[in-house]
């Protein structure tokens, strides 16, 4: 069946639009002008723009700047979009105008057409006007950067942080569960002094715990928004109370602080806060990478590897080797982390190269990159927790290797000196002995005292005489 069309116009003339679509002329021009990839603006970002439009309609009506009936229709249309009823009406590529004007107008047009329809008019009638009503007191230049902040705050607060909290609690519990398992520590990929497996997981817990704290700082940086600056930061064509009141409404709706910037010129011409927040996500990604990488190494084997841990077997690992099982969850985390690092570099380039005079001109890509990072870290954290960390168990391999390790000799250094302890380690290695056996031959320390000194559990505690 052939698609029917209606005609709508903008300042450049008449455009044919599919009759079933609620967007208008400027959206259709953008669809035609940017046939670049199948990557559309993230729906989380679209909804952040809609939240701004919804709050703006209420504030503009309260200020007497638009008709209350129109404002109510705009609010109803926004609520429907936020419920997901119009997700397929936002077709514009990420790779569009650098200010994101095409997406701002896409949202304006969908809201305006739906609001006009709610009031009994036809699509394209502009009974509710996309610019004069929906975009009142706004510019793409302050709405789009504000939407990046709002979407990122919402995703970090309500998706990433809960996921990290879930992961950190799992790591904390695993630390307690494995506390009595003592294994060989490693530095430089070489044997080091003993460490509790629980202490290893306590370290992972600490990384994620601090990652959550960093997320809070990112939210704080993002809470200051550009709204109110309109075209170049001067606030022309906007009511002086508009931005403050919209931010108060957004704060109430999202239950997080959103505040108008105290310096619109920096807020609109740069992406500094987004660059800062992306750096936090990169740090979280590095933490997840380290945790996943450590776990797959400690679970390597099961015969020829370290085999200190077993991890849940979730799928066959080879198309040719029967019975092989791989650490696929850990691998997925490392790849997601690598992509977040790549996204961060994109955000850096957007902040550095896109900030030209009074406006950043790489806003859509920055939005796509930071929201992608948040999604990747959210999904990876939950998946790592549920399909790997929760099911980890320790084997007997770690404790067995402690007695065979030469770094037990470190406990003797405070008693017999570094040089003598090094001599014992070398002797043990050369003669196929344990440190305990070598020390009995080369020192006069009584066996019961030697056993006390070489107790690996004591070496996992602080103190100059811990061993």
One Martini backbone bead per residue (centre of mass of N, CA, C, O) as a GRO file, in nm:
protein
  467
    1UNK     BB    1   0.097   0.036   0.022
    2UNK     BB    2   0.059   0.363  -0.016
    3UNK     BB    3   0.160   0.655   0.099
    4UNK     BB    4   0.030   0.921   0.250
    5UNK     BB    5  -0.001   1.284   0.225
    6UNK     BB    6   0.098   1.593   0.361
    7UNK     BB    7   0.103   1.947   0.402
    8UNK     BB    8   0.374   2.154   0.504
    9UNK     BB    9   0.514   2.453   0.657
   10UNK     BB   10   0.781   2.683   0.634
   11UNK     BB   11   1.015   2.931   0.571
   12UNK     BB   12   1.087   2.751   0.291
   13UNK     BB   13   0.806   2.593   0.268
   14UNK     BB   14   0.686   2.310   0.118
   15UNK     BB   15   0.605   1.982   0.266
   16UNK     BB   16   0.609   1.639   0.255
   17UNK     BB   17   0.412   1.420   0.472
   18UNK     BB   18   0.337   1.166   0.640
   19UNK     BB   19   0.023   1.121   0.765
   20UNK     BB   20   0.114   0.946   1.032
   21UNK     BB   21   0.287   1.186   1.111
   22UNK     BB   22   0.362   1.438   1.369
   23UNK     BB   23   0.551   1.576   1.217
   24UNK     BB   24   0.717   1.823   1.026
   25UNK     BB   25   0.899   2.005   0.807
   26UNK     BB   26   1.175   2.012   0.960
   27UNK     BB   27   1.199   1.711   0.998
   28UNK     BB   28   1.190   1.627   0.700
   29UNK     BB   29   1.443   1.779   0.618
   30UNK     BB   30   1.633   1.620   0.807
   31UNK     BB   31   1.582   1.343   0.689
   32UNK     BB   32   1.687   1.428   0.402
   33UNK     BB   33   1.976   1.559   0.496
   34UNK     BB   34   2.036   1.291   0.716
   35UNK     BB   35   2.141   0.990   0.573
   36UNK     BB   36   2.301   0.888   0.863
   37UNK     BB   37   2.254   0.621   0.952
   38UNK     BB   38   2.061   0.443   1.227
   39UNK     BB   39   2.119   0.673   1.436
   40UNK     BB   40   1.934   0.793   1.681
   41UNK     BB   41   1.812   0.969   1.907
   42UNK     BB   42   1.785   0.918   2.216
   43UNK     BB   43   1.505   0.863   2.401
   44UNK     BB   44   1.605   0.998   2.662
   45UNK     BB   45   1.652   1.269   2.526
   46UNK     BB   46   1.374   1.326   2.417
   47UNK     BB   47   1.237   1.321   2.702
   48UNK     BB   48   1.392   1.562   2.811
   49UNK     BB   49   1.277   1.766   2.616
   50UNK     BB   50   0.983   1.716   2.697
   51UNK     BB   51   1.009   1.804   2.989
   52UNK     BB   52   1.074   2.095   2.919
   53UNK     BB   53   0.812   2.155   2.762
   54UNK     BB   54   0.619   2.098   2.990
   55UNK     BB   55   0.729   2.307   3.191
   56UNK     BB   56   0.705   2.551   2.999
   57UNK     BB   57   0.399   2.553   2.965
   58UNK     BB   58   0.328   2.611   3.258
   59UNK     BB   59   0.497   2.869   3.293
   60UNK     BB   60   0.381   3.034   3.056
   61UNK     BB   61   0.096   3.034   3.170
   62UNK     BB   62   0.161   3.164   3.449
   63UNK     BB   63   0.289   3.425   3.288
   64UNK     BB   64   0.095   3.485   3.033
   65UNK     BB   65   0.224   3.378   2.737
   66UNK     BB   66   0.003   3.149   2.720
   67UNK     BB   67  -0.252   2.965   2.667
   68UNK     BB   68  -0.401   2.746   2.881
   69UNK     BB   69  -0.522   2.547   2.679
   70UNK     BB   70  -0.262   2.494   2.525
   71UNK     BB   71  -0.091   2.404   2.764
   72UNK     BB   72  -0.259   2.155   2.836
   73UNK     BB   73  -0.219   2.013   2.564
   74UNK     BB   74   0.087   1.997   2.582
   75UNK     BB   75   0.097   1.826   2.840
   76UNK     BB   76  -0.054   1.584   2.729
   77UNK     BB   77   0.141   1.525   2.498
   78UNK     BB   78   0.389   1.482   2.675
   79UNK     BB   79   0.283   1.243   2.837
   80UNK     BB   80   0.252   1.055   2.593
   81UNK     BB   81   0.549   1.052   2.517
   82UNK     BB   82   0.655   0.953   2.797
   83UNK     BB   83   0.487   0.673   2.750
   84UNK     BB   84   0.563   0.588   2.430
   85UNK     BB   85   0.352   0.665   2.184
   86UNK     BB   86   0.594   0.837   1.989
   87UNK     BB   87   0.880   0.706   1.920
   88UNK     BB   88   0.848   0.698   1.582
   89UNK     BB   89   0.862   1.044   1.563
   90UNK     BB   90   1.204   1.029   1.591
   91UNK     BB   91   1.417   1.017   1.297
   92UNK     BB   92   1.678   1.160   1.366
   93UNK     BB   93   1.995   1.190   1.333
   94UNK     BB   94   2.279   1.245   1.503
   95UNK     BB   95   2.393   1.346   1.216
   96UNK     BB   96   2.357   1.679   1.238
   97UNK     BB   97   2.303   1.949   1.362
   98UNK     BB   98   2.512   2.070   1.615
   99UNK     BB   99   2.268   2.204   1.794
  100UNK     BB  100   1.990   2.031   1.758
  101UNK     BB  101   1.750   2.174   1.606
  102UNK     BB  102   1.605   1.938   1.471
  103UNK     BB  103   1.514   1.805   1.738
  104UNK     BB  104   1.367   2.038   1.865
  105UNK     BB  105   1.160   2.057   1.628
  106UNK     BB  106   1.056   1.774   1.639
  107UNK     BB  107   0.929   1.807   1.918
  108UNK     BB  108   0.758   2.054   1.864
  109UNK     BB  109   0.584   1.925   1.634
  110UNK     BB  110   0.462   1.686   1.781
  111UNK     BB  111   0.331   1.845   2.006
  112UNK     BB  112   0.166   2.043   1.833
  113UNK     BB  113  -0.002   1.835   1.675
  114UNK     BB  114  -0.124   1.689   1.918
  115UNK     BB  115  -0.247   1.939   2.054
  116UNK     BB  116  -0.427   2.017   1.817
  117UNK     BB  117  -0.586   1.753   1.816
  118UNK     BB  118  -0.698   1.777   2.104
  119UNK     BB  119  -0.846   2.061   1.999
  120UNK     BB  120  -0.964   1.961   1.692
  121UNK     BB  121  -0.735   1.964   1.495
  122UNK     BB  122  -0.525   1.936   1.242
  123UNK     BB  123  -0.264   1.834   1.101
  124UNK     BB  124  -0.084   2.138   1.036
  125UNK     BB  125  -0.252   2.389   1.158
  126UNK     BB  126  -0.120   2.543   1.410
  127UNK     BB  127  -0.282   2.600   1.665
  128UNK     BB  128  -0.029   2.480   1.774
  129UNK     BB  129   0.282   2.619   1.793
  130UNK     BB  130   0.611   2.524   1.776
  131UNK     BB  131   0.728   2.815   1.843
  132UNK     BB  132   0.517   3.012   1.991
  133UNK     BB  133   0.452   2.781   2.213
  134UNK     BB  134   0.655   2.539   2.269
  135UNK     BB  135   0.922   2.754   2.232
  136UNK     BB  136   0.880   2.942   2.451
  137UNK     BB  137   1.168   3.100   2.574
  138UNK     BB  138   1.341   2.949   2.349
  139UNK     BB  139   1.629   2.751   2.243
  140UNK     BB  140   1.826   2.522   2.113
  141UNK     BB  141   2.088   2.642   2.264
  142UNK     BB  142   1.947   2.567   2.560
  143UNK     BB  143   1.788   2.299   2.540
  144UNK     BB  144   1.996   2.083   2.454
  145UNK     BB  145   2.203   2.106   2.688
  146UNK     BB  146   1.988   2.060   2.905
  147UNK     BB  147   1.903   1.774   2.809
  148UNK     BB  148   2.168   1.637   2.858
  149UNK     BB  149   2.165   1.678   3.162
  150UNK     BB  150   1.890   1.557   3.232
  151UNK     BB  151   1.931   1.275   3.110
  152UNK     BB  152   2.187   1.206   3.274
  153UNK     BB  153   2.075   1.236   3.556
  154UNK     BB  154   1.846   1.032   3.534
  155UNK     BB  155   2.029   0.786   3.457
  156UNK     BB  156   2.218   0.792   3.702
  157UNK     BB  157   2.011   0.798   3.939
  158UNK     BB  158   1.794   0.553   3.817
  159UNK     BB  159   2.025   0.340   3.700
  160UNK     BB  160   2.327   0.337   3.774
  161UNK     BB  161   2.329   0.354   4.083
  162UNK     BB  162   2.157   0.100   4.140
  163UNK     BB  163   2.354  -0.092   3.997
  164UNK     BB  164   2.603  -0.028   4.175
  165UNK     BB  165   2.472  -0.104   4.442
  166UNK     BB  166   2.424  -0.399   4.370
  167UNK     BB  167   2.720  -0.469   4.316
  168UNK     BB  168   2.847  -0.379   4.587
  169UNK     BB  169   2.685  -0.576   4.764
  170UNK     BB  170   2.792  -0.833   4.634
  171UNK     BB  171   3.093  -0.778   4.701
  172UNK     BB  172   3.060  -0.762   5.005
  173UNK     BB  173   2.947  -1.047   5.045
  174UNK     BB  174   3.186  -1.195   4.911
  175UNK     BB  175   3.396  -1.100   5.111
  176UNK     BB  176   3.275  -1.247   5.355
  177UNK     BB  177   3.262  -1.535   5.233
  178UNK     BB  178   3.600  -1.520   5.155
  179UNK     BB  179   3.777  -1.442   5.410
  180UNK     BB  180   3.920  -1.735   5.485
  181UNK     BB  181   4.063  -1.713   5.213
  182UNK     BB  182   4.400  -1.790   5.133
  183UNK     BB  183   4.630  -1.626   4.917
  184UNK     BB  184   4.823  -1.522   4.667
  185UNK     BB  185   4.976  -1.255   4.597
  186UNK     BB  186   5.006  -0.989   4.333
  187UNK     BB  187   5.296  -0.851   4.166
  188UNK     BB  188   5.395  -0.823   3.850
  189UNK     BB  189   5.287  -1.125   3.815
  190UNK     BB  190   5.393  -1.195   4.103
  191UNK     BB  191   5.465  -1.311   4.387
  192UNK     BB  192   5.325  -1.241   4.704
  193UNK     BB  193   5.181  -1.178   4.968
  194UNK     BB  194   4.935  -1.264   5.145
  195UNK     BB  195   4.573  -1.292   5.080
  196UNK     BB  196   4.253  -1.234   5.103
  197UNK     BB  197   3.984  -1.286   4.916
  198UNK     BB  198   3.813  -1.078   5.071
  199UNK     BB  199   4.011  -0.840   5.015
  200UNK     BB  200   3.982  -0.834   4.715
  201UNK     BB  201   3.668  -0.774   4.723
  202UNK     BB  202   3.696  -0.519   4.891
  203UNK     BB  203   3.832  -0.360   4.667
  204UNK     BB  204   3.599  -0.373   4.466
  205UNK     BB  205   3.395  -0.238   4.646
  206UNK     BB  206   3.554   0.031   4.671
  207UNK     BB  207   3.536   0.112   4.377
  208UNK     BB  208   3.223   0.129   4.357
  209UNK     BB  209   3.170   0.317   4.591
  210UNK     BB  210   3.335   0.552   4.456
  211UNK     BB  211   3.170   0.561   4.198
  212UNK     BB  212   2.915   0.670   4.332
  213UNK     BB  213   3.042   0.931   4.434
  214UNK     BB  214   3.112   1.032   4.150
  215UNK     BB  215   2.822   1.045   4.046
  216UNK     BB  216   2.732   1.270   4.237
  217UNK     BB  217   2.927   1.480   4.114
  218UNK     BB  218   2.810   1.471   3.830
  219UNK     BB  219   2.528   1.568   3.905
  220UNK     BB  220   2.618   1.838   4.018
  221UNK     BB  221   2.738   1.945   3.749
  222UNK     BB  222   2.463   1.896   3.577
  223UNK     BB  223   2.253   2.083   3.738
  224UNK     BB  224   2.371   2.304   3.561
  225UNK     BB  225   2.191   2.507   3.331
  226UNK     BB  226   2.120   2.686   3.019
  227UNK     BB  227   1.856   2.778   3.067
  228UNK     BB  228   1.780   3.124   2.942
  229UNK     BB  229   1.992   3.208   2.703
  230UNK     BB  230   1.921   3.110   2.434
  231UNK     BB  231   2.115   3.190   2.177
  232UNK     BB  232   2.397   3.339   2.350
  233UNK     BB  233   2.315   3.406   2.679
  234UNK     BB  234   2.121   3.673   2.716
  235UNK     BB  235   1.789   3.609   2.702
  236UNK     BB  236   1.644   3.660   2.461
  237UNK     BB  237   1.293   3.618   2.455
  238UNK     BB  238   1.290   3.591   2.776
  239UNK     BB  239   1.177   3.547   3.069
  240UNK     BB  240   1.341   3.607   3.368
  241UNK     BB  241   1.171   3.354   3.518
  242UNK     BB  242   1.163   3.100   3.344
  243UNK     BB  243   1.410   2.916   3.416
  244UNK     BB  244   1.368   2.892   3.717
  245UNK     BB  245   1.081   2.764   3.701
  246UNK     BB  246   1.154   2.520   3.529
  247UNK     BB  247   1.365   2.402   3.723
  248UNK     BB  248   1.168   2.359   3.953
  249UNK     BB  249   0.987   2.161   3.797
  250UNK     BB  250   1.204   1.951   3.730
  251UNK     BB  251   1.283   1.890   4.021
  252UNK     BB  252   1.004   1.785   4.100
  253UNK     BB  253   0.976   1.559   3.886
  254UNK     BB  254   1.280   1.418   3.946
  255UNK     BB  255   1.406   1.458   4.239
  256UNK     BB  256   1.621   1.672   4.141
  257UNK     BB  257   1.861   1.902   4.091
  258UNK     BB  258   1.771   2.201   3.905
  259UNK     BB  259   1.970   2.475   3.771
  260UNK     BB  260   2.042   2.780   3.695
  261UNK     BB  261   2.281   2.938   3.572
  262UNK     BB  262   2.527   3.197   3.652
  263UNK     BB  263   2.657   3.134   3.343
  264UNK     BB  264   2.555   3.131   3.020
  265UNK     BB  265   2.816   3.149   2.845
  266UNK     BB  266   2.940   2.878   2.940
  267UNK     BB  267   2.693   2.683   2.907
  268UNK     BB  268   2.666   2.724   2.580
  269UNK     BB  269   2.986   2.714   2.477
  270UNK     BB  270   2.997   2.442   2.644
  271UNK     BB  271   3.092   2.089   2.785
  272UNK     BB  272   3.223   2.061   3.070
  273UNK     BB  273   3.018   1.893   3.240
  274UNK     BB  274   3.011   1.653   3.042
  275UNK     BB  275   3.309   1.587   3.052
  276UNK     BB  276   3.313   1.528   3.354
  277UNK     BB  277   3.101   1.301   3.355
  278UNK     BB  278   3.246   1.118   3.151
  279UNK     BB  279   3.493   1.073   3.334
  280UNK     BB  280   3.339   0.910   3.542
  281UNK     BB  281   3.252   0.680   3.353
  282UNK     BB  282   3.537   0.596   3.284
  283UNK     BB  283   3.616   0.517   3.572
  284UNK     BB  284   3.406   0.298   3.605
  285UNK     BB  285   3.508   0.131   3.365
  286UNK     BB  286   3.787   0.072   3.483
  287UNK     BB  287   3.684  -0.080   3.728
  288UNK     BB  288   3.529  -0.304   3.577
  289UNK     BB  289   3.767  -0.408   3.418
  290UNK     BB  290   3.942  -0.498   3.657
  291UNK     BB  291   3.743  -0.694   3.783
  292UNK     BB  292   3.692  -0.878   3.535
  293UNK     BB  293   3.989  -0.947   3.481
  294UNK     BB  294   4.061  -1.077   3.749
  295UNK     BB  295   3.848  -1.298   3.750
  296UNK     BB  296   3.937  -1.446   3.487
  297UNK     BB  297   4.215  -1.515   3.597
  298UNK     BB  298   4.129  -1.669   3.864
  299UNK     BB  299   3.945  -1.866   3.658
  300UNK     BB  300   4.160  -1.997   3.522
  301UNK     BB  301   4.137  -2.294   3.304
  302UNK     BB  302   4.119  -2.550   3.526
  303UNK     BB  303   4.433  -2.654   3.493
  304UNK     BB  304   4.639  -2.420   3.345
  305UNK     BB  305   4.564  -2.219   3.563
  306UNK     BB  306   4.482  -2.069   3.854
  307UNK     BB  307   4.205  -2.168   3.987
  308UNK     BB  308   4.073  -1.993   4.245
  309UNK     BB  309   3.810  -1.980   4.074
  310UNK     BB  310   3.459  -2.002   4.027
  311UNK     BB  311   3.228  -1.963   3.764
  312UNK     BB  312   2.960  -1.935   3.602
  313UNK     BB  313   2.798  -2.146   3.369
  314UNK     BB  314   2.628  -2.004   3.077
  315UNK     BB  315   2.802  -2.124   2.824
  316UNK     BB  316   2.932  -2.234   2.563
  317UNK     BB  317   3.282  -2.178   2.438
  318UNK     BB  318   3.275  -2.383   2.180
  319UNK     BB  319   3.263  -2.514   1.840
  320UNK     BB  320   3.512  -2.750   1.892
  321UNK     BB  321   3.528  -2.768   2.220
  322UNK     BB  322   3.422  -2.977   2.430
  323UNK     BB  323   3.337  -2.830   2.750
  324UNK     BB  324   3.394  -2.544   2.702
  325UNK     BB  325   3.438  -2.258   2.929
  326UNK     BB  326   3.376  -1.912   2.946
  327UNK     BB  327   3.424  -1.563   3.053
  328UNK     BB  328   3.176  -1.389   2.916
  329UNK     BB  329   3.093  -1.170   3.116
  330UNK     BB  330   3.368  -1.038   3.143
  331UNK     BB  331   3.400  -0.976   2.842
  332UNK     BB  332   3.159  -0.785   2.817
  333UNK     BB  333   3.266  -0.574   3.016
  334UNK     BB  334   3.530  -0.497   2.865
  335UNK     BB  335   3.387  -0.396   2.610
  336UNK     BB  336   3.208  -0.183   2.738
  337UNK     BB  337   3.441  -0.023   2.861
  338UNK     BB  338   3.579   0.047   2.595
  339UNK     BB  339   3.340   0.210   2.482
  340UNK     BB  340   3.338   0.426   2.702
  341UNK     BB  341   3.619   0.533   2.638
  342UNK     BB  342   3.538   0.616   2.352
  343UNK     BB  343   3.309   0.806   2.430
  344UNK     BB  344   3.485   1.001   2.591
  345UNK     BB  345   3.648   1.097   2.350
  346UNK     BB  346   3.407   1.217   2.204
  347UNK     BB  347   3.341   1.425   2.423
  348UNK     BB  348   3.606   1.570   2.417
  349UNK     BB  349   3.583   1.660   2.121
  350UNK     BB  350   3.322   1.814   2.157
  351UNK     BB  351   3.433   2.016   2.367
  352UNK     BB  352   3.682   2.114   2.205
  353UNK     BB  353   3.571   2.141   1.890
  354UNK     BB  354   3.261   2.253   1.937
  355UNK     BB  355   3.365   2.511   2.086
  356UNK     BB  356   3.227   2.806   1.929
  357UNK     BB  357   3.202   3.061   2.086
  358UNK     BB  358   2.845   3.061   2.167
  359UNK     BB  359   2.865   2.745   2.060
  360UNK     BB  360   2.803   2.419   2.051
  361UNK     BB  361   2.856   2.179   1.751
  362UNK     BB  362   2.825   1.864   1.920
  363UNK     BB  363   2.566   1.774   2.082
  364UNK     BB  364   2.446   1.503   1.974
  365UNK     BB  365   2.699   1.330   2.022
  366UNK     BB  366   2.724   1.378   2.323
  367UNK     BB  367   2.454   1.255   2.397
  368UNK     BB  368   2.501   0.974   2.282
  369UNK     BB  369   2.764   0.903   2.440
  370UNK     BB  370   2.675   0.939   2.741
  371UNK     BB  371   2.421   0.754   2.730
  372UNK     BB  372   2.570   0.502   2.642
  373UNK     BB  373   2.752   0.479   2.892
  374UNK     BB  374   2.529   0.447   3.101
  375UNK     BB  375   2.404   0.192   2.985
  376UNK     BB  376   2.655   0.010   2.988
  377UNK     BB  377   2.709   0.031   3.299
  378UNK     BB  378   2.440  -0.068   3.392
  379UNK     BB  379   2.420  -0.346   3.248
  380UNK     BB  380   2.698  -0.459   3.338
  381UNK     BB  381   2.659  -0.451   3.644
  382UNK     BB  382   2.413  -0.637   3.660
  383UNK     BB  383   2.535  -0.880   3.505
  384UNK     BB  384   2.781  -0.929   3.682
  385UNK     BB  385   2.630  -0.982   3.940
  386UNK     BB  386   2.414  -1.210   3.847
  387UNK     BB  387   2.625  -1.395   3.642
  388UNK     BB  388   2.883  -1.394   3.859
  389UNK     BB  389   2.935  -1.296   4.153
  390UNK     BB  390   2.712  -1.463   4.302
  391UNK     BB  391   2.862  -1.753   4.186
  392UNK     BB  392   3.120  -1.740   4.333
  393UNK     BB  393   3.403  -1.958   4.399
  394UNK     BB  394   3.633  -2.116   4.591
  395UNK     BB  395   3.920  -2.285   4.588
  396UNK     BB  396   4.209  -2.475   4.691
  397UNK     BB  397   4.447  -2.346   4.531
  398UNK     BB  398   4.528  -2.094   4.686
  399UNK     BB  399   4.611  -2.217   4.965
  400UNK     BB  400   4.816  -2.426   4.847
  401UNK     BB  401   5.021  -2.200   4.730
  402UNK     BB  402   5.122  -2.058   4.983
  403UNK     BB  403   5.327  -2.274   5.094
  404UNK     BB  404   5.494  -2.265   4.810
  405UNK     BB  405   5.568  -1.983   4.854
  406UNK     BB  406   5.835  -1.740   4.882
  407UNK     BB  407   5.688  -1.482   5.033
  408UNK     BB  408   5.689  -1.580   5.327
  409UNK     BB  409   5.972  -1.458   5.399
  410UNK     BB  410   5.881  -1.172   5.483
  411UNK     BB  411   5.822  -1.250   5.788
  412UNK     BB  412   6.143  -1.273   5.859
  413UNK     BB  413   6.281  -0.993   5.821
  414UNK     BB  414   6.234  -0.861   6.113
  415UNK     BB  415   6.423  -1.095   6.243
  416UNK     BB  416   6.677  -1.155   6.013
  417UNK     BB  417   6.655  -0.994   5.765
  418UNK     BB  418   6.669  -0.936   5.434
  419UNK     BB  419   6.918  -1.101   5.339
  420UNK     BB  420   6.850  -1.372   5.478
  421UNK     BB  421   6.571  -1.403   5.348
  422UNK     BB  422   6.675  -1.412   5.055
  423UNK     BB  423   6.845  -1.665   5.093
  424UNK     BB  424   6.611  -1.855   5.158
  425UNK     BB  425   6.452  -1.819   4.896
  426UNK     BB  426   6.676  -1.920   4.706
  427UNK     BB  427   6.715  -2.195   4.834
  428UNK     BB  428   6.431  -2.300   4.797
  429UNK     BB  429   6.423  -2.276   4.490
  430UNK     BB  430   6.686  -2.451   4.424
  431UNK     BB  431   6.571  -2.713   4.622
  432UNK     BB  432   6.255  -2.759   4.643
  433UNK     BB  433   6.150  -2.578   4.879
  434UNK     BB  434   6.025  -2.444   5.141
  435UNK     BB  435   6.053  -2.190   5.352
  436UNK     BB  436   6.026  -2.356   5.604
  437UNK     BB  437   6.245  -2.565   5.534
  438UNK     BB  438   6.480  -2.363   5.487
  439UNK     BB  439   6.473  -2.225   5.770
  440UNK     BB  440   6.546  -2.479   5.934
  441UNK     BB  441   6.838  -2.497   5.801
  442UNK     BB  442   6.938  -2.165   5.817
  443UNK     BB  443   6.821  -2.153   6.110
  444UNK     BB  444   6.748  -2.118   6.480
  445UNK     BB  445   6.456  -2.135   6.463
  446UNK     BB  446   6.205  -2.253   6.602
  447UNK     BB  447   5.939  -2.426   6.486
  448UNK     BB  448   5.709  -2.288   6.646
  449UNK     BB  449   5.801  -1.999   6.573
  450UNK     BB  450   5.798  -2.036   6.268
  451UNK     BB  451   5.495  -2.100   6.245
  452UNK     BB  452   5.407  -1.828   6.355
  453UNK     BB  453   5.553  -1.643   6.147
  454UNK     BB  454   5.420  -1.827   5.888
  455UNK     BB  455   5.138  -1.726   5.922
  456UNK     BB  456   4.928  -1.617   5.678
  457UNK     BB  457   4.707  -1.470   5.841
  458UNK     BB  458   4.903  -1.258   5.973
  459UNK     BB  459   4.985  -1.136   5.680
  460UNK     BB  460   4.683  -0.988   5.652
  461UNK     BB  461   4.799  -0.789   5.862
  462UNK     BB  462   4.889  -0.529   6.026
  463UNK     BB  463   5.230  -0.486   6.092
  464UNK     BB  464   5.564  -0.554   6.180
  465UNK     BB  465   5.449  -0.840   6.335
  466UNK     BB  466   5.252  -1.007   6.139
  467UNK     BB  467   5.515  -1.225   6.077
   0.00000   0.00000   0.00000
